[in-house]
Amino acid sequence: MHRRRMAVRALLGGVLATGLVLAAAPAAAAPPENLTEVDAGPYSLADNGSFDTLEPWVSSLDGKLPVTPFADVVADGNREARELCQDTGIDGATGFCWNEGDENTADWYPQGLTGSWDATESGSYEGHRAMFASWYNKTGDKGVRVSLVNYDDPANPTYRHILLVEPTSGEDFKQVDVHAGGIAWVGNHLYVVDTSKGVRVFDLRHLWKTEPDETGSKIGKGDDGKYYAYNYGYALPQVGAYSQEGSGDCDPPPDQLNDPLCFSYVGVDRGSSPPSLLTGEYYNGAGGARLVRWPFDPSTGLLEGGSSVAASKAYQSPYQNMQGAVSYEDTFLMTRSRGADTRGLLYRTTVGEAGSESTIPAGPEDLSYQAAEQRAWTLGEHPGNRPVFSIPDGS
């Protein structure tokens, strides 16, 4: 058996199987006992011309701001991460903590996580091993920032925050107002979930150098003709979006399986054929959340199907309060949060089979699977408890 498949199966300690169960009941309110495959037919996304609209605007702005190569930005980290600053309670865990200011701030909350192992088969991008983490602005209206982590030397990671921006014309841009509960890095593109709509797409070939602003209040084109991003040194622009028809709402959970989805988190599965994104929902206090698989083209980093993308698979989960999910081949991993003071849970399962669970630090969020190293990565969201850490297979 292939080494990676063996390692992934080890996640369940020998209880994995390849059973397949199709859900008969249409009601999402009645969660199944185990992870269950359901009809993917109701789920689709469309780009609605967003790439065609944004492409000329981004090209125009490329001529107005310095475009900085990714390798230069990842080498320009202005913050030093710390070694893991707490006992994760996980044998063999690796990772780091943010600096003390980012560890404790109440203004920004970390949510999504992805790595260069998601971006490419080789596990590196532009010659670097790196990660992105997303943060939403909890106390203001500055949108979303992403932390670009230089992980070439795991003992000494450095990082820098970059503001996500949405072009509004060929002359200007604004902040991106989403929760950013999950992110996924595929080739040159960074996907960011937009909870009620779908996913937004950003392009790492357009990293704009922006002007310093000690007030931290300026966004887009200023009165002086210069460009600002709330005092962040770089901005990453949106180049497109994939949206569903209708608006998803998971509070309370939807009544029917064919209701519009919520996009609460996302993971990359390079073990599926074709490779895919797995999006999922957060249901507070209830099971039954839907997980949906969206195939992508590795040669472009964009979803398959051009302007219209059909889901390739869909599932319903028995677990409550899911904050992240990722799959590899036939194994699914999911995180569950249980508040700031109670350890979270990591579930391991396959379709139609009873899974297993283990405890992890409180407040776990998005998930990313590093297949070559046989590790699942996640991060905590609560101030004072925000480790970025990996869980070895079998832990």
C-alpha positions in Angstrom: 0.0 0.0 0.0 1.2 3.5 -0.8 3.1 5.0 2.2 0.9 8.1 2.4 -2.3 6.1 2.3 -0.9 3.9 5.1 -0.1 6.9 7.1 -3.5 8.5 6.7 -5.2 5.3 7.6 -3.1 5.2 10.8 -4.9 8.3 11.9 -7.9 6.2 12.9 -5.8 3.6 14.7 -7.0 0.8 12.4 -10.7 1.6 12.4 -10.9 3.0 8.9 -13.0 1.4 6.2 -14.2 2.4 2.7 -17.9 2.1 3.3 -20.3 4.4 1.5 -23.7 5.5 2.8 -26.1 7.7 0.9 -28.4 9.9 2.9 -32.1 9.3 2.3 -33.6 12.0 4.5 -33.7 15.6 3.0 -33.6 17.4 6.3 -30.3 18.9 7.4 -31.7 19.2 10.9 -31.4 15.5 11.5 -27.6 14.7 11.7 -26.4 11.2 10.7 -24.6 8.9 13.1 -21.5 8.9 11.0 -20.1 11.0 8.2 -22.5 10.3 5.3 -22.3 11.0 1.6 -25.3 13.0 0.2 -26.3 14.2 -3.2 -23.9 16.9 -4.5 -26.3 17.9 -7.3 -27.8 20.9 -5.5 -24.4 22.6 -5.0 -22.7 24.7 -7.6 -20.7 28.0 -7.9 -20.3 30.6 -10.6 -17.8 33.3 -11.2 -20.5 35.7 -12.5 -17.9 37.5 -14.6 -15.9 38.6 -11.5 -12.5 37.6 -13.1 -13.3 39.5 -16.3 -14.3 42.6 -14.2 -11.4 42.6 -11.8 -8.6 41.6 -14.3 -8.4 45.0 -16.0 -8.7 46.8 -12.7 -5.8 44.8 -11.2 -3.7 45.3 -14.3 -4.3 49.1 -14.1 -3.4 49.2 -10.4 -0.2 47.1 -11.1 0.9 50.2 -13.1 0.2 52.5 -10.1 1.8 50.5 -7.2 5.1 48.6 -7.0 4.4 44.9 -7.6 6.8 43.0 -5.3 7.8 39.3 -6.0 6.6 36.8 -3.5 10.2 35.8 -2.7 11.0 39.4 -1.7 7.9 39.7 0.5 8.4 36.4 2.3 12.0 37.5 3.0 10.8 40.8 4.3 9.3 39.5 7.6 9.2 42.2 10.2 8.0 40.1 13.2 9.6 37.1 14.9 7.6 34.1 15.9 8.3 32.4 19.2 8.7 28.7 19.9 5.6 26.9 21.0 4.7 28.9 24.1 2.5 26.3 25.8 2.1 22.6 26.2 -0.3 21.4 23.5 -0.8 18.1 25.2 0.1 16.4 21.8 3.1 14.0 21.5 5.3 15.1 18.7 3.6 18.5 18.1 5.6 21.1 16.2 4.8 24.7 15.4 5.2 28.2 16.9 3.5 31.1 18.6 3.0 34.6 17.3 4.9 37.5 19.0 3.3 38.7 22.3 1.4 41.6 20.7 -0.3 39.3 18.2 -0.8 36.6 20.7 -2.8 38.8 23.0 -4.5 41.4 20.8 -8.3 41.6 21.0 -8.5 43.6 17.8 -7.7 40.8 15.4 -8.7 37.1 15.6 -6.9 34.4 13.7 -9.1 32.0 11.7 -7.7 30.3 8.5 -4.5 28.4 7.9 -2.8 27.0 4.8 0.7 26.2 3.7 2.9 25.9 0.7 2.3 22.1 0.9 -1.2 23.0 -0.2 0.0 25.3 -2.9 2.2 22.8 -4.8 3.0 19.1 -5.0 6.6 19.9 -4.0 5.5 21.6 -0.8 7.3 24.8 -1.7 6.4 28.0 -3.6 8.9 30.2 -5.4 11.6 28.3 -3.6 10.2 28.8 -0.1 8.3 26.9 2.5 5.7 29.2 3.9 2.3 29.5 5.5 -0.6 32.0 5.5 -3.0 32.6 8.4 -6.0 34.9 8.1 -7.2 37.3 10.8 -10.5 39.3 10.9 -10.7 42.7 12.5 -13.0 42.0 15.5 -13.2 45.6 16.9 -13.2 47.7 13.8 -13.9 47.7 10.1 -10.4 47.1 8.6 -11.4 43.8 7.1 -9.0 40.9 6.8 -5.2 40.6 7.1 -3.1 37.5 6.3 0.1 36.6 8.0 2.7 35.4 5.5 5.1 33.1 7.6 8.5 32.3 6.3 8.9 28.7 7.4 12.2 27.9 5.7 13.8 27.5 9.1 11.1 26.0 11.4 13.3 26.9 14.4 13.2 30.6 13.5 10.0 31.6 11.7 9.4 35.2 10.7 6.3 36.7 9.4 4.5 39.8 8.2 0.9 40.9 8.0 -0.6 41.8 4.6 -3.9 43.4 4.0 -6.4 41.8 1.7 -8.0 44.4 -0.6 -10.8 44.4 -3.3 -10.3 46.7 -6.3 -13.3 49.0 -6.9 -11.9 50.4 -10.2 -8.7 50.7 -12.0 -7.8 53.6 -9.7 -8.7 52.4 -6.2 -9.4 49.6 -3.7 -11.0 48.9 -0.4 -10.7 46.5 2.5 -12.3 43.0 2.3 -15.2 42.7 4.7 -15.5 38.9 5.3 -15.0 36.7 8.4 -12.2 34.7 6.6 -12.9 31.6 8.6 -10.8 29.5 6.3 -8.2 29.9 3.6 -6.6 27.6 1.0 -3.5 28.1 -1.1 -3.5 26.6 -4.6 -0.7 27.5 -7.0 -0.6 31.3 -7.4 -4.0 31.7 -5.7 -5.2 32.2 -2.2 -8.9 31.3 -1.6 -10.7 33.0 1.3 -14.2 31.8 2.3 -17.0 34.3 2.2 -19.5 32.9 4.7 -22.9 33.3 3.0 -21.7 33.4 -0.6 -18.7 31.2 -1.5 -15.0 31.8 -1.9 -13.0 34.9 -3.0 -9.8 34.5 -4.9 -6.5 36.5 -4.5 -3.4 36.3 -6.7 0.1 36.2 -5.2 1.5 37.6 -8.5 0.1 41.0 -7.5 1.6 41.8 -4.1 1.4 45.6 -4.0 3.8 47.7 -1.9 1.9 50.4 -0.1 2.8 53.6 1.8 3.3 53.9 5.5 0.6 55.6 7.5 1.2 56.2 11.2 -2.5 56.9 11.8 -3.4 53.5 10.4 -6.6 55.0 9.0 -6.0 55.3 5.2 -7.1 52.8 2.7 -6.8 52.9 -1.1 -5.9 56.0 -3.0 -5.2 59.0 -0.8 -5.7 62.7 -1.5 -2.0 62.8 -2.3 -2.3 60.2 -5.0 -0.4 57.6 -3.1 -1.8 54.2 -2.0 -2.4 53.0 1.6 -3.5 49.8 3.4 -4.1 50.8 7.0 -0.3 51.1 7.5 0.4 47.5 6.3 3.4 47.4 4.0 1.8 45.2 1.4 -1.7 44.6 0.0 -2.9 41.5 -1.8 -5.8 42.1 -4.3 -8.8 40.0 -5.1 -8.9 38.8 -8.7 -12.2 36.9 -8.7 -14.9 35.1 -6.8 -17.0 31.9 -7.0 -20.5 32.4 -5.5 -23.5 30.2 -5.1 -27.0 31.2 -6.1 -28.8 32.5 -2.9 -27.3 33.4 0.4 -26.4 30.8 3.0 -27.4 31.2 6.7 -26.3 28.6 9.3 -27.6 30.4 12.4 -29.9 28.5 12.9 -28.9 25.6 10.7 -30.8 25.2 7.4 -33.9 23.0 7.3 -33.1 21.2 4.1 -30.0 19.7 2.6 -30.5 21.5 -0.7 -30.6 25.0 1.0 -27.8 27.4 0.2 -24.5 26.5 1.9 -22.5 28.4 4.5 -18.7 28.6 3.8 -17.1 28.6 7.2 -13.8 26.9 6.4 -11.9 25.3 3.6 -9.1 22.7 3.1 -7.0 21.4 0.2 -7.1 17.7 -0.7 -4.3 16.8 -3.1 -5.1 13.1 -2.5 -8.4 13.2 -4.3 -8.8 12.8 -8.1 -8.9 15.4 -9.3 -7.5 17.4 -6.4 -10.1 19.5 -4.7 -11.1 22.1 -2.1 -13.3 20.9 0.8 -15.6 23.6 2.2 -17.7 23.1 5.3 -20.2 24.7 7.7 -20.3 25.8 11.3 -23.5 24.8 13.2 -23.5 26.1 16.8 -24.7 23.4 19.1 -25.9 21.1 16.3 -24.6 18.3 14.1 -25.5 17.8 10.4 -23.1 20.4 8.9 -22.4 19.8 5.2 -19.0 19.3 3.6 -18.7 19.9 -0.1 -15.9 19.0 -2.5 -14.9 21.4 -5.4 -12.4 20.1 -8.0 -9.6 22.4 -9.1 -7.2 22.4 -12.0 -3.6 22.1 -10.7 -2.2 23.7 -13.8 -4.1 27.0 -13.2 -5.0 26.8 -9.5 -8.6 27.7 -10.4 -11.7 25.6 -9.9 -12.6 23.2 -12.7 -15.5 24.1 -14.9 -14.6 27.7 -15.9 -17.4 30.1 -15.1 -19.6 27.4 -13.7 -18.4 24.9 -11.1 -20.3 21.8 -10.0 -19.6 20.1 -6.7 -18.1 16.7 -7.2 -19.0 15.2 -3.8 -21.0 16.3 -0.7 -21.2 14.9 2.8 -23.1 15.4 6.1 -21.2 15.3 9.4 -22.5 14.2 12.8 -20.3 16.6 14.7 -21.2 19.9 16.3 -19.4 23.3 16.3 -17.0 22.3 13.5 -14.4 25.1 12.9 -12.3 23.3 10.3 -12.2 20.2 8.0 -9.7 18.7 5.6 -9.5 15.4 3.8 -6.8 13.3 2.2 -7.7 10.3 0.1 -10.5 8.7 2.1 -9.8 10.2 5.6 -11.4 13.3 7.0 -10.2 15.4 9.9 -12.4 18.0 11.6 -11.9 20.4 14.5 -14.5 21.2 17.1 -14.3 24.3 19.4 -15.7 24.2 22.9 -15.0 27.7 24.1 -11.9 29.6 25.3 -11.4 27.5 28.4 -12.1 24.0 27.3 -9.8 21.9 25.1 -11.1 21.4 21.6 -11.5 18.1 19.7 -10.0 16.7 16.6 -12.2 14.1 14.9 -10.8 11.5 12.5 -13.2 9.5 10.3 -14.2 8.1 6.9 -17.5 7.9 5.1 -19.9 5.5 6.8 -17.6 4.5 9.7 -17.4 5.4 13.3 -14.6 7.8 13.9 -12.3 8.7 16.8 -11.5 11.9 18.6 -8.6 13.4 20.6 -8.2 16.6 22.5 -6.2 19.6 21.3 -5.7 23.1 22.6 -8.8 25.3 23.0 -10.3 27.3 20.2 -9.1 25.3 17.2 -9.9 26.7 13.8 -9.2 25.9 10.1 -7.2 22.8 9.1 -4.5 22.0 6.6 -2.9 18.6 5.9 0.8 18.3 5.1 0.8 14.9 3.4 4.6 14.6 2.8 5.2 15.1 6.5 2.0 13.3 7.6 0.9 16.2 9.8 -2.3 18.1 10.3 -2.0 21.8 11.0 -4.4 24.1 12.9 -4.3 27.2 15.1 -6.1 28.7 18.1 -8.1 31.9 17.9 -8.5 33.1 21.5 -6.2 35.9 23.0 -3.4 34.4 25.0 -4.0 30.9 23.5 -3.1 31.1 19.8 -0.6 28.4 19.0 0.0 27.4 15.4 0.7 23.7 15.6 0.9 20.4 13.8 -0.4 17.0 14.9 1.5 13.9 13.7 -0.5 11.0 12.3 -1.7 8.7 15.0 -1.7 11.3 17.8 
